[in-house]
């Protein structure tokens, strides 16, 4: 019998200072064994043990009284889990012995049994010694004693001796391992300190359980507990040869036959020496030394015997076993070699968390990994594992989920593709594992459904096992990873995912190769949830389709039909249906969130598989919404604007008006640039309206319609369609649909239709690069105007556009550059606040363009009539005909003024003079003038700002023309027989200034009069010069009269012209005749003589008529014998009188001019001359007419004063009085007349 004792051993520790010990319990146990686990930095808290072993509560913790060490109480299963977790870092476990042990003084109750806590500082203490210390002489030397206690043989179970650096150390090992040594009782602390000093700091003294080795122990209690789940191996009677071998010899012999693949010898050896070769030890030997290339059928029977514990030899004579390889070894030598063996553990490190798995199942899994890792012959694994599938469910599940998928990928489906090792595949989880399995199918969609059914589905059966191996992972389960993988793959491999969903029936569609034998690896409680997740994945893939081509739409339709079939819903109609067959929205309540941001986030990839996502949650609502979205994308594609399903869904969720309007513009712009007939455009219009409301009037409260264009107003959609029809030149369709539709089918009000058409016209007008209506944008604008103008005859805006087009076309024939060298464009007219200013630039950039006055006036009137800057304003008031005519007249004055300025700039005074005299006339009188305006009025009382500007341009143009002074030509360069041009030019200027006085406002008269005074001064100087020249001529003529007998050349006397009205006189002498001829010639040569000469002559003669006066009068008579023979000045005066005789004020001004003119001239003429009598009669007639005109005045003395003033004074007074009468300031006029008269 073996006796169990408790003692201590000096053992080696690792870098974490974790004690390396092996614990064993007594051979006879009646209760579950418990252990004390020393908490270390690797596992510092009991809660870590709870999570690791999945305990309901943390294990209890105890500590010694004088130490900081803490121990957790764990059972056998928890201990095994902790060991697998620690791996090579062995922990400190102390088996709790019976409470009668005196060495364990701290006793507590735990779960109905007594538990002891070790206490290390008590003596005597039993020590287990091994190695050199197990020798008596060595121990005596270390302790330094002559006599010592007896040393007894002992065995430590579950430990082994290994080299630790240069020394041997007792470390933890398998349950079947045993270490032989000596038991020695340390009597005192001094002896214990000497042992510790000898071993050094790398060793630690700890508690353990050992057995006295007399006789050697058989199977330990630990192994018995582990092997209790299997039938006990029935030992055979060993042969004499085997009976003579020790335990180490048997192990070495088993290793020898395993390395030689001698299965028969192994079977016999393990059957006959079962005690020395327990099951776990045999399995470890097979794992370590049996060649992996050996075919499994050769040792399947042997494994089956090991699994069942029944040797096949029965009760017959034992077979012979060759022991030649070990029989020559001594026991010590065999023991040493046994200790040197490094056997692989039965449990593969990857499956260390499978605590409940038996050793044989662990062996098969480990052996399969070894075969694949060492030989790469994965196809031999089924021959190894399949015969033992009934051994346990874990083994069956492992083979189906790990070995079977890799076998199919490597040998059956893709043999040309290199696959990873079995270990690498077993370690995969989540998305990397799916990439490995579906990677080949992602490049070729032909076999993706097969791979899902035969590779991925079996792999998913092992999801619970993989979950147990990774208890702390927060990743979703493998089924969720599969659906997320399909969703993500649809973004770039849509055909593959579509084929997978359409050909794979979901979680229930599995090909497990028949190895499942009727087992359901999904479960009835998980099946519905996984099927709904599968359908949701299909809908989510629809929402992620970014392709907009026709194959993508067909794929989306197939996915939608698949979901409908899977959920037993009505399938969607075919994509190629007519407008009448398009689906319509028929949901009563809102499906989506009201907030656009929250709704748009529903299409994010990580949210599509959420269970509460209304867009993808399987059901009638989501399917109906996706159907409408799909057909919306199809409708857009048919209108030459392909849009992906994802983009359409995003538009529907965001409900952004600007985005929808941009889409509508893009679609219509593309259609406008293509050639489509009226039927196609009608079909397009109906499709756009369906996209707006999805065929129903039902819509959410925050939308105008339910379609993808629902954020827009219906009128907005119709307006954009109308614009597109106009741009594409479908004018009859516009008339039929919008202007003259059928009764009750008016899409837009006629006012809106007019506005849209005008907008199209102005769009082409503004974008035209040339103003010619036969080219470019102007041509399009003119065509649209011609097509629709007859249908809007009363529209003032159409009339204004017609005027604008005419003006622009006329301006296109001139060269015009506005700024920075950019040629004139029609939009410049619209951008200008004063379009008439463009005419001024046109005149300045085109030489002699002022001669085309009528064309320029037409342009100006059209520009004013069109009012380009406000032509599209709805709030602009309508102008009546009278205002339009007044504006046209005002524009004419302004254009004439600009032409006058242009003519003067080009030194063309005659044209400017003609424009002022013939084109600029005072404004017509008001129909109902006031009393004061009737006295002195040049125009109407009320004028608007535009008329004021025109008048301002007119009088300033007349003033600039009157101020114009060209280069003077000396009178000597002209023949004396012709009138002087400078005098004629001066007369014209004074006439222009008189016109300026008529047009100028009162506050500007002084400026005009200043120029007038300058001209009068020039006139006086010219007349004085002419008089002086005449006198010199007369003096020279007197010297050349006959009878002077001067030896000079006789100058031929010019012929004296005799008028038809000349009076025949009595014959005169030769001297008188010559004198008269000279005077007559001087009158023709100097036609203008100032009043100064006449006045001086009158004063000298005292009113008597001299010979010179008679000659003058005779000359006058000869020149003006008839009214038709008046001089140029008389003709100009008559023209001025006739031109100014319209209106009361104008007549008075004109007559006043003539009064002053001819009253001054009449003082110089002889009353006896016939010509002088005619002029006096003419002047009296004009004066009488002026007096009769002014007889309405209540101040008669003023009129008398006017008749006695000179030409300058009378003209000034009349003009001032006329202007002042308008402001009812007659008293100021009186003062003015008085001051002038005094001067």
WOTAMO-V729939 format. One record per backbone hydrogen bond with DSSP energy under -0.5 kcal/mol. CO is the residue of the C=O (numbers start at 0). NH is the residue of the N-H. If there is no record, write none. Layout:
co	nh
CO	NH
CO	NH
This chain:
co	nh
2	211
4	209
6	207
7	127
8	10
8	205
10	203
11	19
13	16
17	13
18	20
21	208
26	28
32	75
33	95
34	36
34	73
35	37
35	93
36	38
36	71
42	39
44	47
44	48
45	49
46	50
47	51
48	52
49	53
49	54
59	72
61	70
63	66
68	63
69	38
70	61
71	36
71	73
73	34
74	78
75	79
76	80
77	81
78	82
79	83
80	84
81	85
82	86
85	88
87	89
90	20
90	92
91	37
92	94
93	35
94	96
97	100
100	103
102	104
102	118
104	106
105	116
107	114
109	112
112	109
114	107
116	105
119	121
124	185
125	7
126	128
126	183
127	9
128	181
129	132
130	133
131	134
134	138
135	139
136	140
137	141
138	142
139	143
139	144
151	182
152	212
153	180
154	156
154	210
155	158
155	178
157	172
159	161
159	170
161	168
162	164
163	165
163	166
166	163
168	161
168	170
169	11
170	159
173	176
176	157
176	158
178	155
180	153
181	128
181	183
182	151
183	126
183	185
184	186
185	123
185	124
187	191
188	192
189	193
190	194
191	195
192	196
193	197
194	198
195	199
199	202
201	12
203	10
205	8
207	6
209	4
210	154
211	213
214	213
219	223
220	224
221	225
222	226
224	227
225	228
226	229
232	234
235	237
238	242
239	243
241	244
245	249
246	250
247	251
248	252
249	253
250	254
251	255
252	256
253	257
254	258
255	259
256	261
257	260
257	290
260	262
261	265
262	266
263	267
264	268
265	269
266	270
267	271
268	272
270	235
270	273
272	276
277	281
278	282
279	283
280	284
281	285
282	286
283	287
283	343
284	288
284	289
285	289
290	293
294	297
295	298
295	299
298	302
299	303
300	304
301	305
302	306
303	307
304	308
304	309
308	233
308	310
310	313
312	315
320	322
322	325
322	326
325	328
329	333
330	334
331	335
332	336
333	337
334	338
335	339
336	340
337	340
340	342
347	350
348	351
350	353
352	354
353	356
357	361
358	362
359	363
360	364
361	365
362	366
363	367
364	368
365	369
366	370
367	371
368	372
369	373
370	374
370	375
370	376
371	375
375	377
376	379
377	380
379	383
380	383
380	384
381	385
384	387
385	388
387	390
388	391
391	395
392	396
393	397
394	398
395	399
396	400
397	401
397	402
398	403
401	405
402	406
403	407
404	408
405	409
406	410
406	411
407	411
407	412
407	413
408	413
413	416
420	424
421	425
422	426
423	427
424	427
428	431
428	432
429	433
430	434
431	435
432	436
433	437
434	438
437	441
438	442
439	442
439	443
443	446
444	447
446	450
447	451
448	452
449	453
450	454
450	455
451	456
452	510
454	458
455	459
456	460
457	460
457	461
458	461
459	462
461	465
462	466
463	467
464	468
465	469
466	469
467	470
469	472
476	480
477	481
478	482
479	483
480	484
481	485
482	486
483	487
484	488
485	489
487	490
488	491
488	492
492	496
493	497
494	498
495	499
496	500
497	501
498	502
499	503
505	508
507	509
509	511
511	514
513	516
515	518
518	520
522	525
522	526
523	527
525	529
526	530
527	531
528	532
529	533
530	534
531	535
532	536
533	537
534	538
535	539
536	540
537	541
538	542
539	543
540	543
541	544
543	545
544	645
546	644
548	552
549	553
550	554
551	555
552	556
553	557
554	558
555	559
556	560
557	561
558	562
559	563
560	564
561	565
562	566
563	568
564	567
574	576
577	580
578	581
594	598
595	599
596	600
598	601
599	602
600	603
603	606
603	607
604	607
606	609
609	612
611	613
612	615
612	616
618	622
619	623
620	624
621	625
622	626
623	627
624	628
625	629
626	630
627	631
628	632
629	633
630	634
631	635
632	636
633	637
634	638
635	638
635	640
636	639
643	647
644	648
645	649
646	650
647	651
648	652
649	653
650	654
654	656
655	659
656	660
657	661
658	662
659	663
660	664
661	665
662	666
663	667
664	668
665	669
666	670
667	671
668	672
670	673
673	675
676	680
677	681
678	682
679	683
680	684
681	685
682	686
683	687
684	688
685	689
686	690
687	691
688	692
689	693
690	707
690	708
691	706
692	695
693	584
699	702
706	709
708	711
709	703
709	704
712	716
713	717
714	718
715	719
716	720
717	721
718	722
719	723
720	724
721	725
722	726
723	727
724	729
725	728
728	730
729	733
730	734
731	735
732	736
733	737
733	738
734	739
736	746
741	744
744	746
748	752
749	753
750	754
751	755
752	756
753	757
754	758
755	759
756	760
757	761
758	762
759	763
760	764
761	765
762	766
764	767
771	774
774	777
774	778
775	779
776	780
777	781
778	782
779	783
780	784
781	785
782	786
783	787
784	788
787	790
788	791
791	794
793	795
794	798
795	799
796	800
797	801
798	802
799	803
800	804
801	805
802	806
803	807
804	808
805	809
806	810
807	811
809	812
810	813
813	815
815	823
818	821
820	822
821	817
821	818
824	827
824	828
825	828
825	829
826	830
827	831
833	836
834	837
834	838
835	838
835	839
836	840
837	841
838	842
839	843
840	844
841	845
845	848
847	850
848	851
850	852
851	855
852	856
853	857
854	858
855	859
856	860
857	861
858	862
859	863
860	864
861	865
862	866
866	869
867	870
869	872
872	875
879	883
880	884
881	885
882	886
883	887
884	888
885	889
886	890
887	891
888	892
889	893
890	894
891	895
892	896
893	897
894	898
895	899
896	900
897	901
898	902
899	903
900	904
901	905
902	907
903	906
906	908
907	911
908	912
909	913
910	914
911	915
912	916
913	917
914	918
914	919
915	919
918	920
925	928
929	933
930	934
931	934
931	935
938	925
940	942
943	947
944	948
945	949
946	950
947	951
948	952
949	953
950	954
951	955
952	956
953	957
954	958
955	959
956	960
957	961
958	962
959	963
967	969
969	972
970	973
974	977
979	983
980	984
981	985
982	986
983	987
984	988
985	989
986	990
987	991
988	992
989	993
990	994
991	995
992	996
993	997
994	998
995	999
1000	1003
1001	1004
1003	1007
1004	1008
1005	1009
1006	1010
1007	1011
1008	1012
1009	1013
1010	1014
1011	1015
1012	1016
1013	1017
1014	1018
1015	1019
1016	1020
1017	1021
1018	1022
1019	1023
1020	1024
1021	1025
1022	1026
1023	1027
1024	1028
1025	1029
1026	1030
1027	1031
1028	1032
1029	1033
1030	1034
1031	1035
1032	1036
1033	1037
1034	1038
1035	1039
1036	1039
1037	1040
1040	1043
1045	1047
1048	1050
1054	1056
1056	1058
1058	1061
1068	1072
1069	1073
1070	1074
1071	1075
1072	1076
1073	1077
1074	1078
1075	1079
1076	1080
1077	1081
1078	1082
1079	1083
1080	1084
1081	1085
1086	1088
1089	1093
1090	1094
1091	1095
1092	1096
1093	1097
1094	1098
1095	1099
1096	1100
1097	1101
1097	1102
1100	1103
1103	1105
1105	1109
1106	1110
1107	1111
1108	1112
1109	1113
1110	1114
1111	1115
1112	1116
1113	1117
1114	1118
1115	1119
1121	1124
1122	1125
1126	1130
1127	1131
1128	1132
1129	1133
1130	1134
1131	1135
1132	1136
1133	1137
1134	1138
1135	1139
1136	1140
1137	1140
1140	1142
1142	1146
1143	1147
1144	1148
1145	1149
1146	1150
1147	1151
1148	1152
1149	1153
1150	1154
1151	1155
1152	1156
1153	1157
1154	1158
1155	1159
1155	1206
1156	1160
1157	1161
1158	1162
1160	1163
1160	1164
1161	1164
1165	1168
1168	1172
1169	1173
1170	1174
1171	1175
1172	1176
1173	1177
1174	1178
1175	1179
1176	1180
1177	1181
1178	1182
1179	1183
1180	1184
1181	1185
1182	1186
1183	1187
1184	1188
1185	1189
1187	1190
1188	1191
1189	1192
1193	1195
1194	1197
1194	1198
1195	1199
1196	1200
1197	1201
1198	1202
1199	1203
1200	1203
1201	1204
1205	1209
1206	1210
1207	1211
1208	1212
1209	1213
1210	1214
1211	1215
1212	1216
1213	1217
1214	1218
1215	1219
1216	1220
1217	1221
1218	1222
1219	1224
1220	1223
1224	1228
1225	1229
1226	1230
1227	1231
1228	1232
1229	1233
1230	1234
1231	1235
1232	1236
1233	1237
1234	1238
